């Protein structure tokens, strides 16, 4: 059972604590849960306390915290001084979070995520971003991004465990290989637009193993069954203390940066530019008011954070705050809502991902629904729209774009592909037509609301175990001992 606390945010060195704090102690939390164990937050008495931002010198004011709780310590300055694991400032471009803040946050986590988090801190130093329920590193070791969640996602392949660690590399996956990757391991995720390949498991060794075998599938060196069998064999070897080279290091080049696939434009650029020009300062009848809110001192930490973002991300964030209220998680580069409207999760990032379909724009808005995508449909979805991401283990389908209506449109057409009602070319054509209509203020029903049930049956697919714990004398328990877990 996850521990859910209320309205406690950490923003790259900014800590915002719920009421009950006196000085740097005496913190109290109110608790609230729901059926899905998703994160929901409630502010106990509407007071917030803020620490100075020690991330990279942003001018956040001090409101009550001093010393270890909020002082400008070296661990948060990006210099690397006093940081567990070495000179983080040389390793990362971003700053890191103060050690006392990180330790206090993960002390409230479930046992498994807390232990994995501590192992990663020991190896890579302090994280670059933090919220109550996640730690994020950028460019640590071979990884483009590492994220650990205080949420355990059941996964049975190769044996029962919980996925809590997501690690991402730059990798250009051919669209016709996505089906095989999803069949091989439901915790492999492909983002064609960004040019990323990610694995989620409970330990770094298993993500390395998963991605090495994914690389073999892509290169045609193994089929799905061979990769699954080899995965189980290598995991068994790790557990038994034997050689398992595929779990030790990535055996292919991850330094290539030109892996993104922007796709091709199918829409008139002039139409989009006119729409953007029209939007400036007046979106949702609230553009001017939002700008005053963002620049006003001491409004909300969220508004002050996004006031430093690029214009596109800031504008999208402002619209969503107007619509859904304050986000549930905030870092210096992202804001996240859970269970907002039709969405399981909504995330706005302060990073523009170039995407040319149906016309040149930047993906900054990531929205996720519960949806079970058949493994043999993953190829079609990625060919239709490279900004769709399938997570079979979680039972999620994600769309990334610059506006919510375009994500709704993308997912409605994805549903049509999955159901066999449209092929890839038809879906791309209809997307272009509906997007053009929406931009011109005409009727575009596929961009207005999701037209399929998102509250139906369970969508997660934990897969099947191929390792019998009973027959192998407690292999999973041995694995935890071998890898340093209690």
N, C-alpha and C positions, 0 to 999 in steps of 0.2 A: 504494500500500500504506500503510495507516495505521500510525502509530507507536504501539505499545501499551506503556505503562509500567505498573509494578506499584504498587498501593496508594499513590498520591499523590493526596491530596484537598485541595481548597481550599474552605473554608467561609466565604464572606463575610468574609474577613479572617483566618480561621483556616487556617493551612497545616499539613498533616499529611504529613510526608515519610517515605519508607521509609528503612531503615537505610543507613549509609554517610555520613551528614552529620556534619561536625564544625563546630560553630559555625554559620556561614552559607554554607559552601562544601563542596566534596567530595561532592556528591550523586551517588549511584549507583543505577541502576534495574535490576531483573531484568525480562526480557521474556517475555511469554506471549501466544500468539495461538491462534485456532481457525479452523475452516473458514469461518464466517460473518463473520469480521473484527469480531465484536462485542467489546465491552470486557470482558475478564476480568482480575482482579487477584489478585496473590499477595503476601503480606507476607513480605519476605525473612528477617527475623529477629525479627519480632513487636515491634519497638520503634517507638514513635511519638514525634514531636517536634511540639510545638504552638506556635503564635504567639498573641499576645493578639488577641482579637476586636475589630476596630476598626469593625465594621459600624454598630451603633447603641448601643454601650455595654453589650453583654452581658458578664457577669462570667466570662470564660474565663481560666483561669490560664496563666501564662507557663511554658513548659517548654523553654527552651534557645535561642530565637531572639531576636535583638535587631536594632536598626537597620533597614536597608531591608527585611530579610526578614520582620520581624514587628512593628516598632515602631508606635506609634499615630500614624502620619503623617496629615497633613491629607487626603490623597487617600482615606483609608479612613474618615474621620470623618463624612462626609455634609455637611461644610461647603463643599466645592467648592474649597478652597484648593489651588493647585498642581496642579489636575487638567487634563489635556489636554482642550481643547475648551470650557473655560469653567466657569461656576458650576453645577456639577452639583447641589449642595445645594439650589439654587433650583428646579431642573428636576425633581428626584425627591423623593419622600417617603422612599425608602429611602436607606441609606448606599451608598457605593461601595467597590470593592476597591482596595487599595494598588497603585499603578502598578508597582513592581518585581515584585510577584507576578504581575500580568497579563502583563507583558512576558516573564517567565521561562516561564510556561505556554505562551503562543502561540509562543515561539521554537522549541518542539519540535513544532509542528504541520506538516502538509503545506503546501506553498507557497500554494495557492489559498485555503484557509480562513484562513491567517495574514494574507494580504494583505487579504482582506475584513474580518477582525477589526480590523486596524490602521486601515482606512478608516473603520469605524464608530466606533472610539475617537476618531479625529481629529474626527469630526462630532458625536458625542453625548457624548463624555467616557467615563470609565471605567465598566465594567459594574457592575450591582448584585449579581450572583451569578456564581460561577465554579466549575467543576470542571476536572479535567484535560482534558476533551474538549468543554467548552461554555462559552460566555459568554452571560449573559442581562441584558438591560436591561428596565426597566419604565417605561411612559409616556414613551418617548423620541420626540420629534417627533410625528408623527401616529399613532404605534403604541401599542397597549396593551401589547404585549410583543414584544421582538426577541430571537431566539435564534440563535446561530451554532454549528455543530457542526464538530468536526474529523473529519468523516466525509463523503465525497463520494458522493451518491446519483445514479446515472446517469439522465439525462433527455434525451430526444431532441427535444422540442418547445420552440421552433420549430427548433432545431438541437442537435446533440449538446453537452451540457454536464453539469455536476454540480450538484445542488441541495445547498446547504450553509447557506443563510440562510432562517430561518422568521420571518415577520413577521405579526402578528395585530392585527385591529381589532375593535371592537364593531360587530356588524352582524346584524340579524335576517333570516335567509334563509328565505323561504317553503319549506316542505317539498317542494312540487311543482316547485321549481326546482333541487333538488340534482342530479337526473339530468343536467340540461343543464350545470351547472357542472363536474361530474366528466367529462363528455364533452368539454367545451371544453378543460380543462386538468387533468390528473391530479394536479397539485401544488397544487390548491385544496382546502382542508379546511373543512368546516362543522361547528360544534359548536352544535347547536340549544339545548341546555340552558344553556350559558354565554352564548349569544347572540354567538358569535364567528365570524369568517371569517378564514382564514389563507391565505397563499401562501408556498411555498418555492421558491427559485431560487438563483442564485449571486450576484446583485447586487440592491441595493435598487431600482434603476430598473425592473428586470424584475418585481419584486413589485408595485410601484406600477401598472405597465402591466396586469399580470394582474388586479389587483383593480378597476381602472377598467372593464375589459371585463366582468368578472364582474358589476359593478353594472349595466352596460348590459343584460346577459342577464336579470338579475332584473327590471329595469324593462320588459322587452319591447322594448328599442330595437335589439337585435341578436339573431340566432339563433346557434347554435353555430358554423356554418361561417363566418359573417360575423366573429364574434369571433376565430376562429383566423386568418383571413386578415388582419384588422386587426393582430393581435398581430405576425405576421410582418412586415408592412409597417412598423410602428412600430419594431421591433427593427432592421430594415435601416436605417431613417432614423437611429436613434441611432448605429449603427456608422459610417455615412457622414458623421456630423457635421451632419445636417440636423435640422429642427424635428421633434420628436416629443412633442407636448404631453401625450399620455396616459401617457408614461413620466416626466414631470417632477414631478407632484404629484397626489395624490388629488383627484378632481373631484366629490366628494360629501362630505356631513357625516359625520365620524367621532366627533364629540363626544357623540353620544347614548349615554347609559349604560343606558337601559331597553330593552335588546335581548334579555335572557335570556328563555327560555321554560321555565317550571318544569313544564309539562304538568299533567295532572289526576290526582288520587288515585283509585285503583280498589280500595283495600284498607282494611280496618278499622284506624284509627289506634290503637285500644286494644291490639290484638294486637302491634303494633310497639313500643309503649311498654312493655308487659310484658316483651318480649324485651330491650329496652335496659336496663330496671331489673335484670333477671336477669344481664345481662352484666357490670355494673359490678363491678370488682375480681376477677373470676374467669374471664376469657376464656382459653380453651385451657388451663385448669388452671395458668396462669402469671401471672395478673394481679398478685398481691401481690409475687412475686419480681421481676417486671419493674420494678415501681415502686421497689423497693429499689435495683435496678441503675441506674435512671435518676437517682435522687437521690444515689447514692453518689459521692463526689468521685473524680475521676481514673479513672473506669471506661473509657468509650470516648467519643470525640468525638461519635459518632452519638447515643449515649444522652443526652449532655449537651445536644446540639442539640434533640432532640425533647422533652426535659424542659420546654422553654420554649414548646412548641406548644399549640394548643387541645386540649382533652381528646379529642375525637373523632379527630383526626389522630394524636395521640400514641398512642392505644390501638390504632389500626389499624397504625401503624408498629411498635409493640411486638410485635403478633401475627405480623407478617411477618418480623421479625428472629428471633423464636422458630422460625419455620418454615423460612426460607431463609438465615439467617445474616446477616452484615454486608452492607449494600448496597455497590454498586460506585461510586456517586457520591453526594456529600452537599453540599448548600448549606444556607443558613440556613432555607430554606422548602420544601425538597424532598429526598427520598432516592430513589435509583434503583437497581434491580437490572437486570442483563442476563442473558437466558437462564436464568431461575429457574423450575424446574418446567416447566409447559407454555408459559410466557410468553416472548416475545421481549424484552419490556421491562415492568417494573413500576415505577410511580412513586406515591409518597405525597406529597401536598402539604399544607402548613399553611395551607390555605384551604378553607373550606366552601362548596361550590357548591350552592345550594338546588335541590332536585329533588323533585317531588311524585308521580312515578310509580314504583312502584304506590302509595306512601304517602309523606308528607312525610319527607324525610331530607336529608342533605348528601353530595354526591359528593366524596370525598377520595382515592379509590384509582383509579388509571388503569392499565389492563393491556392489553397489545397482543399480537396474534398475527400471523403471516404468513397472509394470506388475500386472494385475488383476488376482489374484489366486482365483478360486472358493472355497468357504468355505469348500465344501465337498472333496477337494483335499489336504487340509492342512495336514491331517494325513499322507497321502502317502509321501508327500515331506519330512516331519520330519523323517519318518522311512527310507526313502532312504538316507538322509544325514542330520544329526543333526545340521550341521552348516548352514542350510538354515533358514532364518527368514522371516515370512510373516507379512506384515503390510497392513491390508485390508483397513483401513481408508485412508492412504496415497496412496494406490495402488502401493506398493513397494514390491519387492522380493530381498532379500539380500543373498549373499554367503560370507562365511569366509573361508579362507585357508591361505597358505603361499606364493602362487605365483598366478599371474594374470591368467595364462593359466588354472590353476585348477579351478578358479572361473568361467571362461568361460565354461569349461567342465561341471561343476556342474549345471550351469543354462541351458545349452542346453539340458541336460538330464531331468532337472526339467520340462522344456517346453514339452518334450516328454511325461512325466507322466501326466501333466495337460491336454494334448490333447488326452490322452488315447492310445498313440502309444507304450508305454512301461509300464510294471508294475514295482514295487519296485525292485524285484530281478533282472530283466533284466537291469534296470538302474544301479544298483550297480555293476553288472558284466561288463557292458560296460564301466563304469567309471574306473574300475580297469584295463581293457584292454587298454583303451585310455591313462590313466595316465602312464602305463608302457611303451607304445609306445613313448609318449612324452619324457619321461626320457631317453629312449634309442636312441633318435634322429630319430625315425621313424615317418612315417605319422600318425598324430592324428588330423583329421579335426575338430572333436568336441571340441578340445582344442585351436583351432586357432582363431575362431571368432564366435560371437553370430549368430546363424542361424535362427533367427526369428525377426520379426519387433518389434523394441522397440520405434518407433516414431509414433505409430498409434493412436487409439482412447484414450480418457481419461480413466485412470486406477483407479483413486481414487474412493472410495465407502464411501460416508459420512453417509450411513445408513438412516433410517427413524425416524422421531420424533414420540415419544409416549406421549408427553406432549403438550397440546394445550395452547400456551401462551395467546391467546385471551380469551379462556374460563376461564382460571385461573387468570385473572386480572393481567397480567404482571408478572408471576412467575419468569421468568428469570431475569428481572430487580430487583425484590425483592431479588433474590439470590445474586446478586452482592452487593446489599446494606447490606444484612445480613452478607456476608463474607468479607466485607471491601473494595469493589471495587467501584470506582466512576462511 
